[in-house]
Structures are given as structure tokens and as C-alpha cells.
Amino acid sequence: MTLQKVVLPAALPMIFAGLRLAAGTSLLLLVAAEMIAAQEGIGALILHYGDLMITDRLMAGVIVLSLLGLVFNLLLQWAENRAIPWNK
């Protein structure tokens, strides 16, 4: 009972902060792995276009990654606001 009513609600802000940090780190690691070993994916396209000096498509890939990071952050922020309405 104490765990459900006191401990979990007190820990939720730190849990969501960790989720937001993990989402950003996982996106960076995914792109790095694509740059190293994949033939497809945004990271592989960015590396390919960088090698060919096609900067417009390279920047489009970077913008797509930035938008993905922003969307993940906004989704987690929305979920945090829904789960923790008292933490404004």
C-alpha cells in the first residue's frame, strides 16, 4: 500500500526523466550503428551523402533525425504530464 501510494508517485518524475534521456541516447546509438554496419536507414544515408558531398540530402537526413528526437521528447513529455498531473 505504501509503495503504491507514496513511493511510486514520488519516483515517477525521475523515471520519466530517465526515459527522456534514454530516448535521446537510443536514437543516437541507432544512427551510429546504422552508420557502421547498415546498408539502409537514416544513418547510412547521412554517411553515404556525406561521402558523396550531397549536402542538401545530408541536411535533410539530419533534419529528419532532429524531428524524430523532438517527437520522441514531446511524446514522453505528454505522457509525463498525463501520468503526473501534480508535477508542473
N, C-alpha and C positions, 0 to 999 in steps of 0.2 A: 504494500500500500504506500509506504513512504517512497519507495523507488519510483512508483508511477506518478505520484502527486507532487514530489519535491525534487528528486534527483534528476529525472529525465527532463522536466521543463527547465531546470537550471542549466542543464548541459546542452540543450538544443541550439543556442546561439553559437557555441563553439563547434558543434557538429556541422552546422551549416557553413561556418567559416572554413572548416576543413574541406567540405565538399566543393566549395567555390575554388579554393586553392588547388585541389586535386583535379578539377575540371580543366583549369588552365594548364597545369603541368601535363596532364594526359594528352591534351591537344598538341602541345609542343613535342612531346615524345612520339606521338603518332606521326607527325610530319617528319621528324628526324629519322624515324625508322623507314618511312617511305623514301626519303632521300638516299638512304643507304642501300636498301635491298629491294625496293619495289619497282615495277615497270609502269604501274598505274597509280593514280592518286594525285592529290594536290601537291604534296611534297615532291614527288617525282617530276611533275610538270614544272614546278618552280625551278628545280635543279636543271632540267632539260632546257627550259627557255633561258636560264641564266648562262648556260654553256653556249647557246646559240646567239646570245645578246639580243634577244627579242624582248625588250624591256616592257612593252605595253602588256603583253600576255603575262610576263613575270609579275608585274604590279597588279594585274587582275587577280592572279593567284594569291598574292599577299593580302589584297583587299578581301577576298573570299574567306581567307583564314581569319582575318580580323573580325569579319562579320560573324563567323561561326563562334569565335570566342565571346563576342558581345552577346549573341543569342543565348549561349550557354549560361553566361553570367546573369542575364536578365531572367531566364527561366528559374535559375536557382534562387535569385533574389525574390521572385514572385512566390515560389514555393516556401521560402523562409517567411515572408510576410503572411502567408496563409496559415503556416504551422505555428508561428509565434506572433500573434497579434499584439501582445503586450510589450514586445521589444521594438520600439520605434526609434 
